[in-house]
Amino acid sequence: MTTYIGAVFNNGFVARLLDLSLRVNTSEDEDFEHEIARLCRSMRRTGSASWALPLATAAATVDLVAEALASSLRTRLPAGFEERLTLAARGRPVQEYLSDAASAIRKLDVVTVPGYGELAMAPWEARLAFPEVIDFKYWVETDEFEKLDACLSAGFDSMHPGECASRATALIAQAQEALLLFPDPNILRSMLSQSIPWVSSNVLWEIVRMGNEHLAELHGISGR
């Protein structure tokens, strides 16, 4: 199979779907339908992802993979793909597995996806939702300064000026989003601590405060 066509199978949405299936197969606590719901929820919460790959198109891609398995293309699939697919299907016929996955995605395209109170945020979702918060780890955990506000201030200074418009603003927004999604400090910890071990409501509030101070003082951007 031509390399760039093979990417349909080995990268992107289909590959992520198989990754989640394989994760479920090695966990007693997860359910495949829940992971599909989380995948759809993650795509919906990001406008650029929904624009580039609507859920209906994602479902159609999975259907096309099933059709390829029933056609002469099967002999030209990328090496290792069918083995991964068989493991993901966990004993079920692979075309049935793909058909059920596509149907579940189409269903979620027309109904409200579960909220975080109904279906907890998985660690992989948190890594997608809060990458800048995760990457700010050094400045939260460093012992280079005695006080947290000095650490955070140094972190924002490290982005200044070239990355303030992209990374600093994203960091502030992600910290604030986490606080709004999970206003209860205990729930915030339970949802995010696997991906962000240092996370707490207090630290996130300090990131928002110090970030806004940096933008106001050095960029003239006031929150008022």
Secondary structure per residue as TSV (DSSP state, phi and psi in degrees):
chain	resnum	aa	ss	phi	psi
A	1	M	-	360.0	138.4
A	2	T	-	-55.0	137.5
A	3	T	H	-54.3	-45.5
A	4	Y	H	-71.5	-24.3
A	5	I	H	-75.5	-36.1
A	6	G	H	-59.9	-25.7
A	7	A	H	-63.0	-24.7
A	8	V	H	-59.2	-33.9
A	9	F	H	-92.1	-34.6
A	10	N	H	-99.6	-5.9
A	11	N	S	-146.5	164.6
A	12	G	S	78.9	-150.3
A	13	F	H	-60.8	-45.7
A	14	V	H	-62.0	-43.1
A	15	A	H	-63.3	-40.3
A	16	R	H	-64.7	-38.5
A	17	L	H	-61.0	-45.0
A	18	L	H	-65.9	-39.9
A	19	D	H	-56.3	-45.0
A	20	L	H	-67.7	-38.7
A	21	S	H	-62.6	-43.9
A	22	L	H	-65.7	-34.5
A	23	R	H	-64.4	-44.3
A	24	V	H	-60.9	-38.8
A	25	N	H	-65.1	-20.5
A	26	T	T	-106.5	9.4
A	27	S	-	-126.8	136.7
A	28	E	S	-85.2	-11.8
A	29	D	S	-100.0	-6.9
A	30	E	-	-111.3	158.8
A	31	D	-	-130.4	138.2
A	32	F	H	-61.3	-41.8
A	33	E	H	-64.0	-35.2
A	34	H	H	-64.9	-39.9
A	35	E	H	-68.6	-36.8
A	36	I	H	-63.6	-41.4
A	37	A	H	-61.5	-41.3
A	38	R	H	-65.8	-39.5
A	39	L	H	-61.7	-46.1
A	40	C	H	-65.8	-38.5
A	41	R	H	-62.4	-42.1
A	42	S	H	-65.5	-38.3
A	43	M	H	-69.5	-37.8
A	44	R	H	-68.7	-33.1
A	45	R	T	-76.7	-10.3
A	46	T	-	-114.0	111.9
A	47	G	H	-59.0	-39.5
A	48	S	H	-66.9	-36.4
A	49	A	H	-66.8	-43.7
A	50	S	H	-65.0	-34.9
A	51	W	H	-69.2	-43.4
A	52	A	H	-75.8	-34.6
A	53	L	S	-144.1	84.7
A	54	P	-	-58.7	153.5
A	55	L	H	-59.6	-36.0
A	56	A	H	-62.5	-37.8
A	57	T	H	-70.6	-37.6
A	58	A	H	-60.9	-44.2
A	59	A	H	-62.8	-41.1
A	60	A	H	-64.2	-34.9
A	61	T	H	-62.4	-42.3
A	62	V	H	-64.3	-40.4
A	63	D	H	-62.0	-40.1
A	64	L	H	-64.3	-35.6
A	65	V	H	-63.4	-41.7
A	66	A	H	-62.4	-40.3
A	67	E	H	-66.1	-36.9
A	68	A	H	-62.7	-35.7
A	69	L	H	-67.0	-23.7
A	70	A	T	-96.6	6.3
A	71	S	S	-120.1	-176.7
A	72	S	G	-67.2	-14.5
A	73	L	G	-65.4	-19.5
A	74	R	G	-56.4	-35.6
A	75	T	G	-74.4	-8.9
A	76	R	G	-115.2	13.9
A	77	L	S	-67.4	151.9
A	78	P	-	-57.9	146.3
A	79	A	T	-58.4	132.3
A	80	G	T	89.8	-14.2
A	81	F	H	-64.8	-48.6
A	82	E	H	-63.6	-34.2
A	83	E	H	-63.2	-44.7
A	84	R	H	-64.2	-40.8
A	85	L	H	-63.4	-41.7
A	86	T	H	-63.7	-41.4
A	87	L	H	-64.7	-41.0
A	88	A	H	-64.1	-38.3
A	89	A	H	-71.0	-20.8
A	90	R	T	52.8	56.5
A	91	G	T	91.9	-14.7
A	92	R	S	-83.4	156.6
A	93	P	-	-58.0	132.5
A	94	V	H	-62.8	-34.7
A	95	Q	H	-69.2	-34.1
A	96	E	H	-66.0	-42.1
A	97	Y	H	-59.0	-47.0
A	98	L	H	-65.7	-41.0
A	99	S	H	-63.5	-42.4
A	100	D	H	-65.3	-39.0
A	101	A	H	-64.5	-44.1
A	102	A	H	-62.7	-40.4
A	103	S	H	-64.5	-40.9
A	104	A	H	-63.6	-39.7
A	105	I	H	-66.2	-43.3
A	106	R	H	-61.9	-39.3
A	107	K	H	-62.2	-43.9
A	108	L	H	-69.7	-16.2
A	109	D	H	-73.8	-19.4
A	110	V	H	-117.2	2.8
A	111	V	S	-125.7	168.9
A	112	T	-	-75.7	124.8
A	113	V	-	-71.1	151.6
A	114	P	-	-59.6	140.5
A	115	G	-	-80.1	175.7
A	116	Y	T	-71.4	-22.8
A	117	G	T	-71.6	-27.7
A	118	E	T	-90.1	-37.0
A	119	L	S	-137.2	109.6
A	120	A	-	-59.1	149.1
A	121	M	-	-68.1	126.7
A	122	A	-	-81.0	156.0
A	123	P	H	-54.8	-38.3
A	124	W	H	-68.0	-31.9
A	125	E	H	-65.8	-42.7
A	126	A	H	-61.6	-38.1
A	127	R	H	-65.4	-32.8
A	128	L	H	-74.8	-37.3
A	129	A	H	-78.6	-33.5
A	130	F	-	-129.1	51.2
A	131	P	H	-64.1	-36.7
A	132	E	H	-71.6	-35.8
A	133	V	H	-62.5	-44.5
A	134	I	H	-62.3	-43.2
A	135	D	H	-69.7	-14.3
A	136	F	T	-83.6	7.8
A	137	K	H	-50.5	-46.8
A	138	Y	H	-56.3	-43.0
A	139	W	H	-76.2	-18.4
A	140	V	H	-84.5	-38.7
A	141	E	H	-95.0	-11.2
A	142	T	-	-63.3	146.6
A	143	D	-	-104.3	20.5
A	144	E	S	-67.5	-27.8
A	145	F	S	-125.5	156.1
A	146	E	S	-76.8	-34.7
A	147	K	S	-114.3	150.0
A	148	L	H	-61.3	-41.5
A	149	D	H	-63.3	-32.6
A	150	A	H	-68.6	-38.0
A	151	C	H	-63.1	-47.5
A	152	L	H	-66.6	-40.3
A	153	S	H	-60.3	-41.7
A	154	A	H	-64.6	-35.4
A	155	G	H	-63.1	-43.9
A	156	F	H	-68.6	-36.6
A	157	D	H	-62.5	-31.8
A	158	S	H	-67.4	-20.6
A	159	M	H	-91.0	-14.1
A	160	H	T	-81.9	138.6
A	161	P	T	-97.9	-17.0
A	162	G	T	-66.0	-27.8
A	163	E	T	-108.0	7.6
A	164	C	I	-67.6	-39.8
A	165	A	I	-68.9	-27.3
A	166	S	I	-102.5	-64.0
A	167	R	I	-77.9	-45.1
A	168	A	I	-63.7	-46.0
A	169	T	H	-65.0	-37.2
A	170	A	H	-66.0	-40.6
A	171	L	H	-60.1	-47.9
A	172	I	H	-61.2	-45.0
A	173	A	H	-63.7	-42.0
A	174	Q	H	-67.9	-39.7
A	175	A	H	-62.9	-42.9
A	176	Q	H	-68.4	-37.8
A	177	E	H	-62.5	-43.5
A	178	A	H	-60.1	-40.6
A	179	L	H	-65.9	-36.6
A	180	L	H	-75.4	-37.1
A	181	L	H	-67.5	-38.8
A	182	F	-	-128.7	74.4
A	183	P	-	-67.2	-23.2
A	184	D	S	-79.7	120.4
A	185	P	H	-56.4	-36.0
A	186	N	H	-70.3	-39.7
A	187	I	H	-67.9	-40.8
A	188	L	H	-56.1	-45.8
A	189	R	H	-62.2	-44.2
A	190	S	H	-67.2	-32.2
A	191	M	H	-77.7	-35.8
A	192	L	H	-115.1	-11.9
A	193	S	T	-66.7	-26.2
A	194	Q	T	-66.4	-33.5
A	195	S	T	-94.1	-27.6
A	196	I	-	-131.4	81.7
A	197	P	T	-55.6	-30.5
A	198	W	T	-87.6	-0.2
A	199	V	-	-65.5	140.8
A	200	S	-	-158.2	158.6
A	201	S	H	-59.8	-40.9
A	202	N	H	-62.6	-44.5
A	203	V	H	-66.3	-41.5
A	204	L	H	-64.0	-39.7
A	205	W	H	-62.4	-38.8
A	206	E	H	-66.2	-37.4
A	207	I	H	-61.7	-44.4
A	208	V	H	-62.8	-46.3
A	209	R	H	-63.9	-49.5
A	210	M	H	-67.2	-36.0
A	211	G	H	-65.0	-43.3
A	212	N	H	-67.0	-35.7
A	213	E	H	-63.8	-41.9
A	214	H	H	-60.9	-46.5
A	215	L	H	-64.6	-37.6
A	216	A	H	-70.5	-43.9
A	217	E	H	-77.1	-38.7
A	218	L	H	-104.8	-12.6
A	219	H	H	-126.6	-2.3
A	220	G	-	68.3	23.4
A	221	I	-	-103.5	111.2
A	222	S	-	-99.4	146.8
A	223	G	-	-76.3	-4.9
A	224	R	-	-88.8	360.0
